[in-house]
Amino acid sequence: MVRRRYRQLMREQKGAAMIVVLCILSVFLALALALLLASSTLMQTARRGVEDVRCRIEASTFADCIEDDLEDEDSSLNQYIRQQITEHVWEPGAAAVRVYEANPAGDASGGTSDNGPADKTNPAGDASGGTSDNGSAGKTNPAGDGSALSISMYWEPPAELGTADRDGSALYLTVACAEGQSDHQVQCEFALTCSGSGENEVWRWYRTRRG
């Protein structure tokens, strides 16, 4: 009788011990899942932060390249804008905005809005401006794989002067970079300064605002 009671007590103790072990394992499993969720959240936050920083850097760098080209009267971008304006191909106003896009691969494909001809990026991959077969000024995509760059711009003539005089015209340009769930824009305004006359006339665009 005593032995039977002893065996019964031992079986009950083993069952209770197994329940305690299972409870401890459940606690450790819950802690492991919480750590896994926390690490996943931290990784997503860090990746988003990297994308944000990369977009800001790439958009700012690309805007710097465009600014350098606009200040150089011999650059293809400067010459293209001058030709489009003086030949009345590109009308003034925000309604005539032109959008140039560079695909994530950074090759020589791209496009514009319906207001402008198709644009081409620079397949050479350097920071200089290129020109497509239809005369559109092109830019390389410094963002590389994973990022997409686009440029939108329009111009306005000086309000106090006639349409034939372009000195003092304003160029409004927006560079946008998008990667993943992040995007960043750099907005710039440029003022035109014309010197000389006729074939010797020189056009230079100077930045007046950047934000």
Summary of the structure (lengths in Angstrom):
residues: 211
radius of gyration: 31.3
end to end distance: 91.5
largest distance: 122.8
contacts: 612
relative contact order: 0.14
helix: 41%
strand: 24%
